[in-house]
């Protein structure tokens, strides 16, 4: 293999794929990036056996071939080289020679045959979606993905297509976030899978606001192809909770709050909590919300703010971080908080929803 390629183009591609590389893998080949030439491009691939990323970059191919190189070492070297053309040449002894002007570096390589193959989804008809739509769905919900590996079926995002609607759901048992949209979703497609949180994080990082993404799903894996990238992941086996059963249906107390002012107030209350006592008491009266924090060995905090509410007094406590996570992702002026009593979950969502979209969050209360 012998290629020349602009240093910045190669560095950008390496940075896109190297995030899936695990530093603790028992297989040395998984710490490497696979580089394979095409007619006028080179493809870079990285994997941890569960999540794989492939990125294609235009280059001048003098001699076709493939090689592997340490992802961390390559990224470090490229980050320090002058911004000019780089020549990659695989020598007969398996050593990779990298030349940049008067700089010459040799890196030890491993056989490309040891690199695990990445699924191509040949014969699977893709679902074509706007990148911006998919990124928004993931960004609005992924914060609620469970980080506890003991609850493996909750460590990913439910990805469900049914009756012309795409719904994504995340929960960690203490909160649930759901976002759905009907924009451009074919009615004939039915699918229900759990995509690992690591894959969702990579897609959030790489998806853009323009262009489309091809989504391919089968029983065991899912693939996402867009721009010059292709990402493949193993799916999470197991059953996801019945999210419709979690959504409150009979809550009769509705509060409309200014999103910006509510967020500012919640951030102020957060400064008075700590890791052991992380709760804020919500006291609702006619057209008024009182936020109160009492934290042993820290102090007390209380703030009154006007709201749109007409009903009986209710008092309930929530984790302020859970509320703030939602408010950061709401893009309208007002939010709607729906309650029943101190023992039932709260429902927080935008006060106005788009005709084709739904966004809602269920937050479990903290015992007063």
C-alpha positions as CSV (number, residue, x, y, z in Angstrom):
1,X,0.0,0.0,0.0
2,X,1.3,3.4,-0.9
3,X,-0.8,6.6,-0.8
4,X,-0.4,10.4,-0.4
5,X,-3.1,12.4,1.5
6,X,-3.5,15.8,3.0
7,X,-2.5,15.7,6.7
8,X,-5.7,17.6,7.9
9,X,-8.1,15.3,6.0
10,X,-6.4,12.3,7.4
11,X,-6.4,13.7,11.0
12,X,-10.1,14.6,10.7
13,X,-10.9,11.0,9.7
14,X,-8.8,9.5,12.4
15,X,-10.5,11.6,15.0
16,X,-13.9,10.5,13.8
17,X,-13.2,6.8,14.0
18,X,-10.8,6.5,17.0
19,X,-13.5,7.3,19.6
20,X,-14.8,3.7,19.5
21,X,-11.4,2.2,20.2
22,X,-11.1,0.6,23.6
23,X,-7.8,1.0,25.5
24,X,-8.5,-2.0,27.7
25,X,-9.3,-4.6,25.0
26,X,-7.7,-8.1,25.4
27,X,-7.3,-8.2,21.5
28,X,-4.3,-5.9,20.4
29,X,-5.8,-5.5,16.9
30,X,-8.8,-3.6,18.4
31,X,-6.4,-0.8,19.4
32,X,-5.6,-0.3,15.7
33,X,-7.2,1.5,12.8
34,X,-7.6,-0.5,9.5
35,X,-6.7,1.5,6.4
36,X,-7.9,0.1,3.0
37,X,-7.5,1.8,-0.4
38,X,-10.2,2.2,-3.0
39,X,-9.7,3.6,-6.5
40,X,-9.1,7.2,-5.3
41,X,-9.8,7.0,-1.6
42,X,-8.8,5.3,1.6
43,X,-11.2,3.9,4.2
44,X,-10.4,4.0,7.9
45,X,-12.1,1.6,10.2
46,X,-12.2,1.1,14.0
47,X,-14.2,-1.2,16.2
48,X,-14.6,-2.5,19.7
49,X,-16.5,-5.6,18.3
50,X,-19.9,-4.0,19.3
51,X,-19.6,-0.6,17.6
52,X,-17.7,0.0,14.4
53,X,-17.0,3.2,12.4
54,X,-15.7,3.5,8.9
55,X,-14.7,6.8,7.2
56,X,-13.7,7.4,3.6
57,X,-11.2,10.1,2.6
58,X,-10.1,11.1,-0.9
59,X,-6.4,10.5,-1.6
60,X,-3.9,9.6,-4.3
61,X,-3.4,5.9,-4.5
62,X,0.0,4.9,-5.9
63,X,-0.3,1.2,-4.8
64,X,-3.5,-0.4,-3.6
65,X,-3.5,-2.4,-0.4
66,X,-4.3,-2.3,3.3
67,X,-2.6,-1.9,6.7
68,X,-3.3,-1.4,10.4
69,X,-1.8,1.2,12.7
70,X,-2.2,2.2,16.3
71,X,-5.1,4.6,16.5
72,X,-3.7,6.6,19.5
73,X,-0.2,6.7,18.1
74,X,-1.3,7.8,14.6
75,X,-3.6,10.5,16.1
76,X,-0.8,11.9,18.3
77,X,1.7,12.0,15.4
78,X,-0.7,13.6,12.9
79,X,-1.6,16.3,15.5
80,X,2.0,17.5,15.6
81,X,2.9,17.3,11.9
82,X,3.0,20.3,9.5
83,X,-0.2,20.8,7.5
84,X,0.9,19.4,4.2
85,X,0.8,16.2,2.2
86,X,1.6,12.9,3.9
87,X,2.9,9.7,2.3
88,X,1.9,6.3,3.7
89,X,3.9,3.3,2.6
90,X,3.7,-0.3,3.9
91,X,7.1,-1.9,3.7
92,X,7.7,-5.6,3.1
93,X,8.5,-6.3,6.8
94,X,5.0,-5.0,7.9
95,X,6.3,-1.7,9.1
96,X,4.4,1.5,8.1
97,X,6.5,4.3,6.8
98,X,5.0,7.8,7.2
99,X,6.7,10.7,5.4
100,X,5.9,14.4,5.7
101,X,8.4,16.7,4.1
102,X,11.7,16.1,5.9
103,X,10.0,14.1,8.6
104,X,10.1,10.3,8.5
105,X,8.4,8.0,11.0
106,X,8.1,4.2,11.1
107,X,5.3,2.5,13.0
108,X,4.9,-1.2,13.7
109,X,1.8,-2.7,12.1
110,X,-0.4,-5.8,12.5
111,X,-1.8,-8.0,9.8
112,X,-5.1,-6.5,8.3
113,X,-6.4,-10.1,8.2
114,X,-6.7,-10.0,12.0
115,X,-9.1,-7.0,11.9
116,X,-12.7,-8.0,12.4
117,X,-15.0,-7.6,9.4
118,X,-17.7,-4.9,9.5
119,X,-21.2,-5.7,8.4
120,X,-22.3,-4.1,5.0
121,X,-26.1,-4.8,5.1
122,X,-26.2,-6.0,1.5
123,X,-29.7,-6.8,0.4
124,X,-31.3,-4.8,3.3
125,X,-33.4,-1.9,2.1
126,X,-32.5,1.3,4.0
127,X,-34.8,3.7,5.7
128,X,-33.8,7.2,4.5
129,X,-34.1,10.0,7.1
130,X,-33.0,13.6,7.4
131,X,-29.8,13.7,9.5
132,X,-31.2,16.7,11.5
133,X,-34.3,14.8,12.5
134,X,-32.5,11.8,13.8
135,X,-29.9,13.9,15.6
136,X,-32.7,15.9,17.4
137,X,-34.5,12.8,18.4
138,X,-31.3,11.4,20.0
139,X,-30.2,14.6,21.6
140,X,-33.6,15.1,23.3
141,X,-33.7,11.7,24.9
142,X,-30.2,10.1,25.3
143,X,-29.5,11.8,28.6
144,X,-32.0,9.4,30.3
145,X,-30.2,6.2,29.1
146,X,-29.2,4.0,32.1
147,X,-25.6,3.8,32.9
148,X,-25.9,0.7,35.1
149,X,-24.7,-2.4,33.3
150,X,-26.7,-4.6,35.7
151,X,-29.8,-3.2,33.9
152,X,-28.5,-4.1,30.5
153,X,-31.8,-3.7,28.6
154,X,-31.9,0.0,29.7
155,X,-28.4,0.9,28.6
156,X,-29.6,1.8,25.1
157,X,-32.3,3.8,23.3
158,X,-35.5,2.1,22.1
159,X,-35.8,2.8,18.4
160,X,-39.4,2.0,17.2
161,X,-41.0,2.6,13.9
162,X,-44.8,1.9,13.7
163,X,-47.7,3.2,11.7
164,X,-45.6,5.9,10.0
165,X,-44.1,7.2,13.3
166,X,-40.5,7.0,14.6
167,X,-40.3,7.0,18.4
168,X,-37.2,6.9,20.5
169,X,-37.3,6.3,24.3
170,X,-34.7,6.2,27.1
171,X,-35.2,5.4,30.8
172,X,-33.0,4.7,33.8
173,X,-35.9,3.7,36.0
174,X,-36.1,7.1,37.7
175,X,-37.1,9.1,34.6
176,X,-38.1,8.5,31.1
177,X,-37.7,10.6,28.0
178,X,-39.7,10.1,24.8
179,X,-39.5,11.9,21.4
180,X,-41.4,10.9,18.3
181,X,-41.9,12.3,14.8
182,X,-43.9,11.4,11.7
183,X,-41.9,13.5,9.2
184,X,-41.1,11.3,6.2
185,X,-41.6,7.9,8.0
186,X,-43.0,5.3,5.6
187,X,-46.1,3.6,7.0
188,X,-45.1,0.2,5.7
189,X,-42.0,-0.1,7.9
190,X,-42.3,-1.8,11.3
191,X,-39.2,-2.1,13.6
192,X,-38.5,-2.2,17.3
193,X,-34.9,-2.5,18.5
194,X,-32.6,-1.2,21.3
195,X,-29.6,0.7,20.1
196,X,-26.6,0.8,22.6
197,X,-25.9,4.1,24.3
198,X,-22.4,4.2,23.0
199,X,-23.7,4.1,19.4
200,X,-26.2,6.9,20.1
201,X,-23.4,9.1,21.5
202,X,-21.4,8.5,18.4
203,X,-24.3,9.4,16.1
204,X,-25.1,12.6,18.1
205,X,-21.4,13.6,17.6
206,X,-21.3,12.9,13.9
207,X,-24.7,13.6,12.5
208,X,-25.1,17.0,10.9
209,X,-28.0,19.4,10.1
210,X,-28.0,18.8,6.4
211,X,-28.3,15.7,4.2
212,X,-29.8,12.3,4.8
213,X,-28.8,9.2,6.6
214,X,-29.5,5.6,5.4
215,X,-30.6,3.4,8.3
216,X,-30.4,-0.4,8.0
217,X,-31.7,-2.7,10.7
218,X,-32.0,-6.5,11.1
219,X,-32.5,-8.7,14.1
220,X,-29.0,-8.4,15.5
221,X,-27.4,-5.2,14.1
222,X,-28.1,-1.7,12.9
223,X,-26.2,0.4,10.4
224,X,-26.1,4.2,9.7
225,X,-24.5,5.6,6.6
226,X,-24.2,9.3,5.8
227,X,-21.7,11.6,4.2
228,X,-18.4,9.6,4.1
229,X,-19.2,7.7,7.3
230,X,-20.7,4.3,8.0
231,X,-21.5,3.1,11.6
232,X,-22.5,-0.4,12.6
233,X,-23.6,-1.6,16.0
234,X,-24.8,-4.8,17.6
235,X,-28.3,-4.4,19.1
236,X,-29.1,-4.9,22.8
237,X,-31.0,-8.1,23.4
238,X,-33.9,-8.1,25.9
239,X,-37.2,-6.4,26.4
240,X,-37.6,-2.6,26.8
241,X,-40.3,-1.5,29.4
242,X,-43.8,-0.7,28.1
243,X,-43.2,3.1,27.9
244,X,-46.9,3.8,27.3
245,X,-47.8,2.4,30.7
246,X,-45.3,4.8,32.3
247,X,-46.9,8.0,30.8
248,X,-49.4,9.5,33.3
249,X,-52.9,9.6,31.8
250,X,-55.0,11.0,34.7
251,X,-52.9,13.9,36.1
252,X,-55.3,16.8,36.7
253,X,-52.9,19.6,37.8
254,X,-51.3,21.6,35.0
255,X,-48.7,24.3,35.4
256,X,-47.3,26.5,32.6
257,X,-43.9,28.0,33.3
258,X,-41.5,30.2,31.4
259,X,-38.8,27.9,30.2
260,X,-35.9,30.4,30.6
261,X,-36.9,31.7,34.0
262,X,-37.7,28.2,35.3
263,X,-34.3,27.0,34.2
264,X,-32.5,29.9,35.9
265,X,-34.4,29.2,39.1
266,X,-33.6,25.5,39.0
267,X,-29.9,26.2,38.5
268,X,-30.0,28.4,41.6
269,X,-31.6,25.7,43.7
270,X,-29.0,23.3,42.4
271,X,-26.3,25.3,44.1
272,X,-27.8,24.5,47.5
273,X,-28.0,20.8,47.1
274,X,-25.3,18.1,47.5
275,X,-24.7,14.5,46.4
276,X,-26.5,13.1,49.4
277,X,-29.4,15.6,49.5
278,X,-30.2,16.4,45.9
279,X,-33.9,17.4,45.9
280,X,-36.0,20.5,45.4
281,X,-39.4,20.8,46.9
282,X,-42.1,22.3,44.5
283,X,-45.0,24.0,46.4
284,X,-47.8,25.0,44.1
285,X,-50.4,27.6,45.0
286,X,-52.7,29.7,42.9
287,X,-50.5,31.2,40.1
288,X,-47.4,30.7,42.2
289,X,-44.6,28.2,42.5
290,X,-42.3,28.1,45.5
291,X,-39.0,26.3,45.1
292,X,-37.5,25.2,48.4
293,X,-34.3,23.5,49.3
294,X,-33.2,22.4,52.8
295,X,-29.8,20.7,52.9
296,X,-28.3,19.6,56.2
297,X,-24.9,21.2,56.8
298,X,-25.3,23.4,53.8
299,X,-28.3,25.7,54.4
300,X,-31.7,26.6,53.0
301,X,-33.0,28.2,49.8
302,X,-36.4,29.5,48.8
303,X,-37.7,31.3,45.7
304,X,-41.1,32.3,44.5
305,X,-42.0,32.6,40.9
306,X,-45.3,33.4,39.0
307,X,-46.8,30.6,37.0
308,X,-50.0,29.8,35.2
309,X,-51.8,27.5,37.6
310,X,-55.3,27.3,38.9
311,X,-56.0,24.4,41.3
312,X,-55.5,23.1,44.8
313,X,-52.2,23.3,46.7
314,X,-49.8,20.5,45.9
315,X,-46.3,19.7,47.2
316,X,-43.8,17.4,45.5
317,X,-40.0,17.0,45.3
318,X,-37.8,16.3,42.3
319,X,-34.1,15.8,41.6
320,X,-33.2,19.2,40.1
321,X,-30.7,17.6,37.6
322,X,-33.5,15.6,36.1
323,X,-35.6,18.8,35.5
324,X,-32.6,20.7,34.2
325,X,-31.7,17.9,31.7
326,X,-35.1,18.4,30.1
327,X,-35.1,22.2,30.2
328,X,-31.8,22.3,28.3
329,X,-33.4,20.5,25.4
330,X,-36.7,22.3,25.2
331,X,-36.7,24.9,22.4
332,X,-39.9,26.8,23.1
333,X,-40.8,29.7,25.4
334,X,-43.0,27.8,27.8
335,X,-43.1,24.3,29.4
336,X,-46.0,22.3,30.8
337,X,-45.7,20.5,34.1
338,X,-48.5,18.0,34.8
339,X,-48.9,16.6,38.3
340,X,-51.3,14.5,40.4
341,X,-49.9,14.4,44.0
342,X,-46.7,14.1,45.9
343,X,-46.5,10.3,45.3
344,X,-46.9,10.2,41.5
345,X,-44.5,11.1,38.8
346,X,-44.5,14.5,37.1
347,X,-44.9,14.9,33.3
348,X,-42.7,17.7,31.8
349,X,-43.0,18.7,28.1
350,X,-43.1,21.7,25.8
351,X,-46.3,23.7,26.2
352,X,-46.7,23.7,22.4
353,X,-45.9,20.7,20.3
354,X,-45.4,20.6,16.5
355,X,-48.2,18.8,14.6
356,X,-46.0,15.9,13.6
357,X,-43.8,15.7,16.7
358,X,-44.1,14.8,20.4
359,X,-41.7,15.3,23.2
360,X,-42.4,14.4,26.8
361,X,-40.5,13.5,30.0
362,X,-41.7,11.5,33.0
363,X,-39.8,12.2,36.3
364,X,-40.3,10.2,39.4
365,X,-40.7,12.2,42.6
366,X,-38.5,12.1,45.7
367,X,-40.2,11.1,48.9
368,X,-40.9,14.2,51.0
